[in-house]
Amino acid sequence: MTAQDGLPSPQRGKAVLVIVLGIAMSVMDGSIVNLALPGIARQLQAEASQAIWVVNAYQIASLVMLLPLAALGDRLGYRRVYLVGMLLFVLSSVAAMLADSLAMLTAARALQGLGAAGIMSVNTALVRLVYPSSRLGRGIALNSMVVATSTMAGPAVAAAILSVASWPWLFALNLPLGLLTLWMGRRALPYNPTRAEAAPQFSLIDVALNVLMFTLVFVGADYLGVRSGAAHSAPVLGWALLAAGVAVGVIYLRRQRRLTAPLFPLDLLRIPVFALSMGSSLGAFCAQMLAFLSLPFLLLEVQGRSHMDAGLIMTAWPLATVVVAPIAGRLIGRYPAGWLGGIGMVVFATGLLLVGLRPEHATSFEMGWRLALCGAGFALFQSPNNHTIVTTAPVHRSGAASGMLGTARLTGQTLGAVILAAIFAVWNQHDGRAETIALCLAAGCALLAGLSSSLRVRATR
């Protein structure tokens, strides 16, 4: 069986385990240190506003390098980029464990984010090589389930570790899992299929412009959303950084228009189905992050629940995702992916609205089944949507499509966090008003994502 048609069954299982472990670690580490930030700031004698860069450094490094490393995977091989990324991820986790200053920890997290970008940038491209076309839907569903559950599991895993150990142990989990993934990956991951045409070229100038554009936009959004109430100059600086990011983006995209295989895949975005799928993904992850970040405030501050009770209620979301994702994978190919995604986003939006319009004294069961509806709807959307993105792109552009998947996810999540911070800056009371507004707005984003997904059905005719 050729690489294009998947791997034989025994090797496929090992390769899938490598891919699952890698994406789970890289996604989870994006949020695993959130709960530890107060302790990190206290131990390293830093301000809370400085400690937030332990999170930002990871997110920025991941976001800005997804597309360059995806292009490198198209050129040098997804396997090589993945394994080097995992090696850097493990080494930087050791550095983070040993950090004795905030500057060292932030630098280690930036390197960890760079390693995570190597893993995430080619993750879906490897899935396409590992599974035969007849089973690709199930592979995409498994991958989507791992991403969704890892996003939700980060704070829970952190809480479990911090209850028995200090914050450096948050990074210790990456060492045995990372080394196991490296050892298995060298033996199980496939090589790229032989190319009939020359590999795509890209320049260091384009890489620099990509990094600068995403960095300016991310930091500008951070100042506008998170720091607008901290200093009078923050909004002005935030808008200035955003404007600079847009200006760099105009220059960058004009350069990309001339290329047949651009670093920022404008060639793929010219495909209507691909563009609509990317828009759906952006809106869905924005809605997910709006809900995900507002739920702890709703459960803990507004409803006065304990951390244990709140955690148990929130597990209804990932549990529903785990149940529905394999079903969604089996439905791919039997029904139009656009309809499946659209229905999934309607279910997701309905769950969000029901949480936002909950009874005043909602019980744990009443909250739990609403969150389960959210998780089920998101799972029904994500697998068909990701399958469309992966299969619409030509095989030799699988890396670019994989990089865009990660870029849409991180960009959508960043946008959701900024919107929530802006809502809290205006409505900072603990009466549930801000959380209700955030959840209803998330439902609106989900409905827009569902509309974009449904329009794919017409675009394919």
C-alpha positions as CSV (number, residue, x, y, z in Angstrom):
1,M,0.0,0.0,0.0
2,T,1.5,3.4,-1.0
3,A,1.9,6.3,1.3
4,Q,-0.9,8.1,-0.6
5,D,-3.3,5.3,0.2
6,G,-2.5,5.0,3.9
7,L,-0.4,2.6,6.0
8,P,-0.9,-1.1,6.7
9,S,-3.0,-1.8,9.8
10,P,-0.2,-2.6,12.4
11,Q,1.9,0.4,11.4
12,R,-1.1,2.6,11.1
13,G,-2.1,2.0,14.7
14,K,1.4,3.0,15.9
15,A,1.4,6.1,13.7
16,V,-2.0,7.2,15.0
17,L,-0.8,6.9,18.6
18,V,2.2,9.1,17.8
19,I,-0.1,11.7,16.2
20,V,-2.6,11.6,19.0
21,L,0.0,12.0,21.7
22,G,1.7,14.9,19.9
23,I,-1.4,16.9,19.3
24,A,-2.8,16.3,22.8
25,M,0.4,17.6,24.4
26,S,0.8,20.6,22.2
27,V,-2.9,21.7,22.5
28,M,-3.1,21.1,26.3
29,D,0.1,23.0,27.0
30,G,-1.6,26.1,25.6
31,S,-3.8,26.4,28.7
32,I,-2.2,24.2,31.3
33,V,-0.3,27.0,33.1
34,N,-3.3,29.3,33.4
35,L,-4.2,28.2,36.9
36,A,-0.6,28.4,38.0
37,L,0.0,32.0,36.9
38,P,-0.6,33.5,40.4
39,G,1.9,31.1,42.0
40,I,4.4,31.6,39.2
41,A,4.2,35.4,39.7
42,R,4.6,35.0,43.4
43,Q,7.5,32.6,43.3
44,L,9.4,34.4,40.6
45,Q,8.7,37.8,42.1
46,A,6.9,39.2,39.1
47,E,3.8,41.3,38.4
48,A,0.6,39.5,37.2
49,S,0.7,41.6,34.0
50,Q,4.2,40.2,33.3
51,A,3.3,36.6,34.2
52,I,0.7,36.5,31.5
53,W,3.5,36.4,29.0
54,V,4.2,32.8,30.1
55,V,1.0,32.0,28.2
56,N,1.3,34.6,25.5
57,A,4.8,33.5,24.5
58,Y,3.6,30.0,23.8
59,Q,0.6,31.1,21.9
60,I,2.4,33.7,19.8
61,A,5.3,31.4,18.9
62,S,2.8,28.7,17.9
63,L,0.7,31.0,15.8
64,V,3.4,32.8,13.9
65,M,5.3,29.6,12.9
66,L,2.4,27.3,11.9
67,L,2.4,28.4,8.2
68,P,6.2,28.5,7.7
69,L,6.7,25.1,9.3
70,A,3.7,23.7,7.3
71,A,5.4,25.0,4.1
72,L,8.7,23.4,5.3
73,G,6.8,20.1,5.8
74,D,5.7,20.3,2.1
75,R,9.3,20.7,1.1
76,L,11.3,18.6,3.5
77,G,8.7,16.1,4.8
78,Y,6.0,16.2,7.4
79,R,7.7,13.4,9.4
80,R,11.0,15.4,9.8
81,V,9.2,18.6,10.8
82,Y,7.1,16.7,13.3
83,L,10.0,14.9,15.0
84,V,12.2,18.0,15.2
85,G,9.2,19.9,16.7
86,M,8.7,17.2,19.3
87,L,12.4,17.1,20.2
88,L,12.3,20.9,20.7
89,F,9.1,20.6,22.7
90,V,10.7,18.1,25.1
91,L,13.9,20.0,25.6
92,S,12.1,23.3,26.2
93,S,9.9,21.6,28.7
94,V,13.0,20.7,30.7
95,A,14.1,24.3,30.4
96,A,10.7,25.5,31.7
97,M,11.0,23.1,34.7
98,L,14.4,24.5,35.6
99,A,13.5,28.1,35.1
100,D,14.5,30.4,38.0
101,S,13.3,33.7,36.6
102,L,10.3,34.9,34.6
103,A,12.5,35.8,31.7
104,M,13.9,32.3,31.5
105,L,10.5,30.7,31.8
106,T,9.0,33.0,29.1
107,A,11.9,32.2,26.8
108,A,11.4,28.4,27.4
109,R,7.7,28.7,26.7
110,A,8.4,30.5,23.5
111,L,10.7,27.7,22.4
112,Q,8.0,25.2,23.6
113,G,5.5,27.1,21.4
114,L,7.9,26.8,18.4
115,G,8.1,23.0,19.0
116,A,4.3,22.8,19.3
117,A,4.0,24.7,16.0
118,G,6.2,22.0,14.4
119,I,3.8,19.3,15.7
120,M,0.5,21.1,14.9
121,S,1.6,22.4,11.5
122,V,1.8,19.0,9.9
123,N,-0.5,17.1,12.2
124,T,-3.4,16.8,9.8
125,A,-1.1,16.3,6.8
126,L,0.2,13.2,8.6
127,V,-3.3,12.0,9.2
128,R,-3.9,12.2,5.5
129,L,-0.9,10.0,4.8
130,V,-1.6,7.5,7.6
131,Y,-5.2,6.7,6.7
132,P,-6.5,5.2,3.5
133,S,-9.0,7.4,1.7
134,S,-11.9,5.1,2.7
135,R,-11.1,5.6,6.4
136,L,-9.9,9.2,6.4
137,G,-13.2,10.5,7.9
138,R,-12.7,8.4,11.0
139,G,-9.1,9.5,11.3
140,I,-10.1,13.2,11.0
141,A,-12.8,12.5,13.6
142,L,-10.3,11.0,16.1
143,N,-8.0,13.9,15.6
144,S,-10.7,16.5,16.0
145,M,-11.9,14.7,19.2
146,V,-8.4,14.8,20.7
147,V,-8.0,18.6,19.9
148,A,-11.4,19.4,21.4
149,T,-10.9,17.3,24.6
150,S,-7.3,18.5,25.1
151,T,-8.5,22.1,24.9
152,M,-11.0,21.5,27.7
153,A,-8.8,19.2,29.7
154,G,-5.9,21.6,30.2
155,P,-7.2,23.4,33.3
156,A,-8.4,20.1,34.8
157,V,-5.0,18.4,34.4
158,A,-3.3,21.5,35.8
159,A,-5.7,21.5,38.9
160,A,-4.9,17.8,39.5
161,I,-1.1,18.4,39.3
162,L,-1.1,21.6,41.4
163,S,-3.1,19.9,44.1
164,V,-0.1,17.7,44.9
165,A,3.0,19.5,43.4
166,S,4.3,22.9,42.4
167,W,4.1,24.5,39.0
168,P,7.3,23.2,37.5
169,W,5.7,19.7,37.5
170,L,3.2,20.9,35.0
171,F,5.9,20.5,32.4
172,A,7.2,17.1,33.7
173,L,4.4,15.2,32.0
174,N,5.8,16.2,28.6
175,L,9.1,14.3,29.3
176,P,8.0,10.6,29.3
177,L,5.2,11.2,26.8
178,G,7.5,13.2,24.5
179,L,10.3,10.7,24.6
180,L,7.9,7.9,23.9
181,T,6.4,9.8,21.0
182,L,9.9,10.5,19.5
183,W,10.9,6.8,19.9
184,M,7.7,5.5,18.3
185,G,7.6,8.3,15.6
186,R,10.9,7.4,14.1
187,R,9.7,3.9,13.5
188,A,6.0,4.5,12.6
189,L,5.5,7.9,10.9
190,P,5.4,7.8,7.0
191,Y,7.5,9.7,4.6
192,N,6.0,12.2,2.2
193,P,5.0,10.6,-1.2
194,T,7.4,11.2,-4.1
195,R,6.8,14.5,-5.8
196,A,6.5,14.7,-9.6
197,E,7.0,18.5,-9.5
198,A,9.5,20.8,-7.7
199,A,8.9,21.5,-4.0
200,P,7.4,24.9,-3.2
201,Q,9.9,27.7,-2.6
202,F,9.5,30.4,0.0
203,S,11.8,33.3,1.2
204,L,13.0,34.3,4.6
205,I,11.4,37.7,3.9
206,D,8.0,36.1,3.6
207,V,8.6,34.2,6.9
208,A,9.6,37.4,8.6
209,L,6.5,39.2,7.3
210,N,4.3,36.3,8.4
211,V,5.8,36.4,11.9
212,L,5.5,40.2,12.2
213,M,1.9,40.3,10.9
214,F,0.6,37.8,13.4
215,T,2.7,39.1,16.3
216,L,1.5,42.7,15.8
217,V,-2.1,41.6,15.5
218,F,-1.9,39.3,18.5
219,V,-0.2,41.8,20.8
220,G,-2.5,44.6,19.7
221,A,-5.6,42.5,20.4
222,D,-4.1,41.6,23.8
223,Y,-3.7,45.3,24.7
224,L,-7.2,46.2,23.6
225,G,-8.9,43.3,25.3
226,V,-6.9,42.5,28.4
227,R,-5.2,45.7,29.3
228,S,-7.7,48.4,28.3
229,G,-8.6,49.0,31.9
230,A,-5.0,48.9,33.2
231,A,-3.6,52.0,31.6
232,H,-5.0,54.9,29.6
233,S,-2.4,54.4,26.9
234,A,-3.3,50.8,26.3
235,P,-6.2,51.3,23.8
236,V,-4.1,53.8,21.8
237,L,-1.1,51.4,21.7
238,G,-3.4,48.4,20.9
239,W,-5.0,50.2,17.9
240,A,-1.5,51.3,16.7
241,L,-0.2,47.7,16.9
242,L,-3.3,46.4,15.1
243,A,-2.9,49.0,12.4
244,A,0.7,48.1,12.0
245,G,-0.2,44.4,11.7
246,V,-2.8,45.2,9.0
247,A,-0.2,47.3,7.1
248,V,2.4,44.5,7.2
249,G,-0.3,42.1,6.2
250,V,-1.2,44.1,3.1
251,I,2.5,44.0,2.0
252,Y,2.8,40.4,2.8
253,L,-0.3,39.2,1.0
254,R,0.6,41.3,-2.1
255,R,3.9,39.4,-2.3
256,Q,2.1,36.1,-1.8
257,R,-0.3,36.7,-4.7
258,R,2.5,36.3,-7.3
259,L,3.4,32.8,-6.0
260,T,2.0,29.5,-7.3
261,A,2.5,27.8,-3.8
262,P,2.5,30.8,-1.4
263,L,3.5,30.6,2.3
264,F,0.1,32.1,3.2
265,P,-2.0,29.7,1.1
266,L,-4.0,32.2,-1.0
267,D,-4.2,29.5,-3.7
268,L,-6.2,27.3,-1.4
269,L,-8.4,30.2,-0.2
270,R,-9.4,30.8,-3.9
271,I,-11.2,27.5,-3.7
272,P,-14.7,28.5,-2.5
273,V,-15.3,25.3,-0.4
274,F,-11.9,25.7,1.3
275,A,-12.5,29.4,2.1
276,L,-16.0,28.7,3.5
277,S,-14.6,25.9,5.6
278,M,-11.9,28.1,7.0
279,G,-14.4,30.8,7.9
280,S,-16.6,28.2,9.6
281,S,-13.6,27.0,11.7
282,L,-12.7,30.6,12.7
283,G,-16.2,31.4,13.9
284,A,-16.6,28.0,15.7
285,F,-13.4,28.3,17.7
286,C,-14.2,31.9,18.5
287,A,-17.5,30.8,20.0
288,Q,-15.9,27.8,21.8
289,M,-13.3,30.1,23.5
290,L,-15.9,32.7,24.5
291,A,-17.9,29.9,26.2
292,F,-14.9,28.0,27.6
293,L,-13.5,31.1,29.3
294,S,-16.8,32.5,30.6
295,L,-18.1,29.2,32.1
296,P,-15.7,29.1,35.1
297,F,-16.8,32.7,36.0
298,L,-20.5,31.7,35.7
299,L,-20.2,28.5,37.7
300,L,-17.8,29.8,40.4
301,E,-18.5,33.5,40.8
302,V,-22.2,33.8,39.8
303,Q,-23.6,30.4,41.0
304,G,-21.1,30.0,43.9
305,R,-20.2,26.4,43.2
306,S,-17.1,24.7,44.4
307,H,-14.2,24.0,42.1
308,M,-15.0,20.3,42.3
309,D,-18.6,20.8,41.4
310,A,-17.8,23.2,38.6
311,G,-15.2,20.8,37.2
312,L,-17.6,17.9,37.2
313,I,-20.3,19.9,35.4
314,M,-17.8,21.1,32.7
315,T,-16.7,17.5,32.0
316,A,-20.1,17.0,30.3
317,W,-18.8,19.0,27.3
318,P,-15.7,16.9,26.5
319,L,-17.6,13.6,27.3
320,A,-20.3,14.5,24.8
321,T,-17.5,15.3,22.3
322,V,-15.9,11.9,22.8
323,V,-19.2,10.1,22.2
324,V,-20.3,12.1,19.1
325,A,-17.0,12.5,17.3
326,P,-16.7,8.9,16.2
327,I,-20.4,9.0,15.0
328,A,-19.6,12.1,13.0
329,G,-16.6,10.3,11.5
330,R,-18.9,7.5,10.2
331,L,-21.4,10.0,8.8
332,I,-18.7,11.7,6.6
333,G,-19.2,10.6,3.0
334,R,-22.8,9.4,3.6
335,Y,-24.2,12.9,3.9
336,P,-22.9,16.3,2.7
337,A,-20.3,17.6,5.0
338,G,-21.7,21.1,4.8
339,W,-25.1,20.0,6.2
340,L,-23.5,18.0,8.9
341,G,-21.4,21.0,10.0
342,G,-24.4,23.3,9.7
343,I,-26.5,21.1,11.9
344,G,-23.7,20.7,14.4
345,M,-23.3,24.5,14.8
346,V,-27.1,24.9,15.2
347,V,-27.0,22.3,18.0
348,F,-23.9,24.0,19.5
349,A,-25.6,27.5,19.3
350,T,-28.7,26.0,20.9
351,G,-26.7,24.7,23.8
352,L,-24.9,28.0,24.3
353,L,-28.3,29.9,24.3
354,L,-29.8,27.5,26.8
355,V,-26.8,28.0,29.1
356,G,-27.0,31.7,28.7
357,L,-30.8,31.7,29.4
358,R,-30.5,29.1,32.2
359,P,-32.9,29.2,35.2
360,E,-31.8,31.4,38.0
361,H,-31.1,28.5,40.3
362,A,-30.1,25.9,37.8
363,T,-29.2,22.5,39.2
364,S,-26.0,20.6,38.2
365,F,-28.0,18.3,36.0
366,E,-29.7,21.3,34.2
367,M,-26.3,22.9,33.5
368,G,-24.7,19.5,32.6
369,W,-27.1,18.5,29.8
370,R,-26.8,22.0,28.3
371,L,-23.0,21.7,28.2
372,A,-23.3,18.2,26.8
373,L,-25.4,19.7,23.9
374,C,-22.6,22.1,23.2
375,G,-20.0,19.4,23.1
376,A,-22.1,17.2,20.9
377,G,-22.8,20.0,18.4
378,F,-19.2,21.0,18.2
379,A,-18.1,17.4,17.6
380,L,-20.7,17.0,14.8
381,F,-19.3,20.2,13.2
382,Q,-15.6,19.8,13.6
383,S,-14.9,16.4,12.0
384,P,-16.8,17.0,8.7
385,N,-15.4,20.6,8.5
386,N,-11.8,19.4,9.0
387,H,-12.3,16.6,6.5
388,T,-13.4,19.1,3.9
389,I,-10.4,21.3,4.5
390,V,-8.0,18.4,4.2
391,T,-9.5,16.7,1.2
392,T,-10.2,19.9,-0.8
393,A,-6.5,20.8,-0.9
394,P,-4.3,18.9,-3.4
395,V,-2.1,16.2,-1.9
396,H,1.1,18.2,-2.4
397,R,-0.5,21.1,-0.5
398,S,-1.6,19.0,2.5
399,G,1.0,20.8,4.7
400,A,-0.5,24.2,3.9
401,A,-4.0,23.0,4.6
402,S,-2.8,21.5,7.9
403,G,-1.1,24.8,8.8
404,M,-4.3,26.7,8.0
405,L,-6.3,24.5,10.3
406,G,-4.1,25.3,13.2
407,T,-4.0,29.0,12.3
408,A,-7.8,29.2,12.2
409,R,-8.1,27.5,15.5
410,L,-5.6,29.7,17.3
411,T,-6.8,32.9,15.7
412,G,-10.4,32.1,16.5
413,Q,-9.5,31.3,20.1
414,T,-7.5,34.5,20.4
415,L,-10.4,36.5,19.0
416,G,-12.8,34.8,21.5
417,A,-10.5,35.7,24.5
418,V,-10.2,39.3,23.4
419,I,-14.0,39.7,22.9
420,L,-14.6,38.2,26.4
421,A,-12.1,40.5,28.0
422,A,-13.8,43.5,26.3
423,I,-17.2,42.3,27.6
424,F,-15.8,42.0,31.2
425,A,-14.3,45.5,30.9
426,V,-17.8,46.9,30.3
427,W,-19.9,44.5,32.5
428,N,-17.7,43.5,35.4
429,Q,-20.4,42.8,37.9
430,H,-20.8,39.3,39.4
431,D,-24.5,39.0,38.6
432,G,-24.1,36.9,35.5
433,R,-24.8,39.7,33.0
434,A,-21.4,39.6,31.3
435,E,-21.4,35.8,31.1
436,T,-24.9,35.7,29.6
437,I,-23.9,38.3,27.0
438,A,-20.7,36.3,26.2
439,L,-22.7,33.1,25.8
440,C,-25.3,34.7,23.6
441,L,-22.6,36.3,21.5
442,A,-20.9,32.9,21.2
443,A,-24.2,31.4,20.0
444,G,-24.3,34.1,17.3
445,C,-20.7,33.3,16.2
446,A,-21.7,29.6,16.1
447,L,-24.7,30.3,13.9
448,L,-22.6,32.3,11.5
449,A,-20.1,29.4,11.3
450,G,-23.1,27.1,10.6
451,L,-24.3,29.3,7.8
452,S,-20.8,29.3,6.3
453,S,-20.7,25.5,6.6
454,S,-24.1,25.1,4.9
455,L,-23.1,27.4,2.0
456,R,-20.4,24.8,1.1
457,V,-23.2,22.5,-0.2
458,R,-24.0,25.1,-2.9
459,A,-20.3,25.8,-3.6
460,T,-19.7,22.1,-4.4
461,R,-22.5,22.0,-7.0
